[in-house]
Amino acid sequence: MTTTNAKYRGMTTEDGGRQNIFSIEPEIQVVDQEGTYWQRAELLNGRLAMIGLVAAVTNYSIFGWIIPGFA
């Protein structure tokens, strides 16, 4: 038979006097925001792609190459 020692959370004492210390897992927290992280990530990726495309087209139209220094 095991009993829980109230002084130390997660410690149990068996009939033979042996003590076992078990890890205490934190409670799982559920975030109520459904998908806002992924929606913001997709918006950011799209905006960065548009900025990169505009920068590449502008650089190509001004200098004649996409990556400066490489013809």
Rosetta blueprint (number, residue, H / E / L):
1 M L
2 T L
3 T E
4 T E
5 N L
6 A L
7 K L
8 Y L
9 R L
10 G L
11 M E
12 T E
13 T E
14 E L
15 D L
16 G L
17 G L
18 R L
19 Q E
20 N E
21 I E
22 F L
23 S L
24 I L
25 E L
26 P L
27 E L
28 I L
29 Q L
30 V L
31 V L
32 D L
33 Q L
34 E L
35 G L
36 T H
37 Y H
38 W H
39 Q H
40 R H
41 A H
42 E H
43 L H
44 L H
45 N H
46 G H
47 R H
48 L H
49 A H
50 M H
51 I H
52 G H
53 L H
54 V H
55 A H
56 A H
57 V H
58 T H
59 N H
60 Y H
61 S H
62 I H
63 F H
64 G L
65 W L
66 I L
67 I L
68 P L
69 G L
70 F L
71 A L
